[in-house]
Amino acid sequence: MISTEDGRRPTSWWPASIRSTMRYLFVGFGTGLLALFALIGLLLVGALSLIGVGLPALPAAVGGVRRLAGTERRRASAFLDTPVPGHYRSVEGGFAARLRSVLGDPATGRDLAWLATHGLTGTVGGYLALGLPLAALNAATMPLWWWAVPGSPPSVIGLPVDSWPAALTTPFVAVGYAALGLLVLPRLARLDARVSRALLRPTDRMRLSERVTELTAMRAAALEAHAAELRRLERDLHDGTQNRLVAVVMQLGILERALESAPENQRALASRAQNAATDALTHMRQVVRAIYPPILDERGLDGAVAALAAHCPIPCVLETADVPRAPAAVEAAAYFSIAEALTNVAKHSGAGQAVVRLTGRDRTLVIEVTDDGRGGADEHGGSGLAGIRRRVAALEGRTELLSPPGGPTALRVELPCGS
């Protein structure tokens, strides 16, 4: 292998744009043939579905078309250096539900249009990408053929080459073929890629529908998180604060009766009533802090999380970097997510150490809580992980949990901080 003095391979004389164009057209010839066969097969399955025979094969056939379209999205994205996203409705449920989802998805019709279009542009582009260079090579070597095989006159562009003057003009024809290829093939490749991008990416209406679906799910998550928070507050007030206030009333009632019958016990009873009132006040403060911890205003999110790490029952390492100030709702969600995660680690993981990482990246607050415990965390096991996911989803964030049996467990939360 030839290399330069600095160890790098020399730059090829073949321009990169021409290489990428020819590679795109050659591969497109194969995908174009596949698109034609897929279109014919899909139309055949659709025709058989009219009499009920092809219905069982219809979802699988559409799934094959979607995989082929996904391959073309990646090719067009790489060639145009522009992302070509795809969006399909989720296919869940029984056979009837899957069939309705496939047939009712607007992307299915656009995939069919792409099959027909790419079946034409892909095969024609691949044919020209192969034919024009071969025709140029044939015309350039025509004098050699005329000299080597004089008895059977060859032809160029349909004209026989039967004399040396005619043979010597063929290199000019080869230049014409080469110029035609350099002029046409890159434009044809870009046209095919742009048509594929236009047909295979979601339309504005589809993106709007997808966004509406996401916002609907976020609204449902927000309502669920709000309802869960209200239930928690009601439970804390009913089971905690109310019981303590009842105890205060009882102690005051006992004190009132003691003032009449046993004045000598009034000091002890007053002390008990005062302790009960103090306990009720302390619990009330805890409930209020659970709504929005004052420490977030006093010390910021990193300071509040440092306090959580310091009070964790197991050793906890805190790593922070570029933590931005975020809206109050975001900081509260981050604080409670970390608090719940550390509570789970202490109660259920059997870990010897936990690590909390808090960073800010691209206007996004990233939280990572890991531990070296036994793993196997289950969101449906009542460990509070489902509540974290609901709280984060309500703010359009993401929650990822990795907890294989045997550990370790890693919880990652991403919360957008706004612009």
ABEGO torsion letter per residue (X at the ends): XBBBAAGBBBBBABBAAAAAAAAAAAAAAAAAAAAAAAAAAAAAAAAAAAAGAAAAAAAAAAAAAAAAAAAAAAAAAAAAGBBBBBBBBBBBEBAAAAAAAAAABAAAAAAAAAAAAAAAAAAAAAAAAAAAAAAAAAAAAAAAAAAABAABBBBBGGBBBABAAAAAAAAAAAAAAAAAAAAAAAAAAAAAAAAAAAAABBBAAAAAAAAAAAAAAAAAAAAAAAAAAAAAAAAAAAAAAAAAAAAAAAAAAAAAAAAAABAAAAAAAAAAAAAAAAAAAAAAAAAAAAABBAAAAAAEAAAAAAAAAAABABBBBBBBBGBBBBBAAAAAAAAAAAAAAAAAAAAAAGBABBBBBBBBBGGBBBBBBBBABAEGBBAAAGAGAAAAAAAAAAAGBBBBBBBBBGOBBBBBBBBBAEX
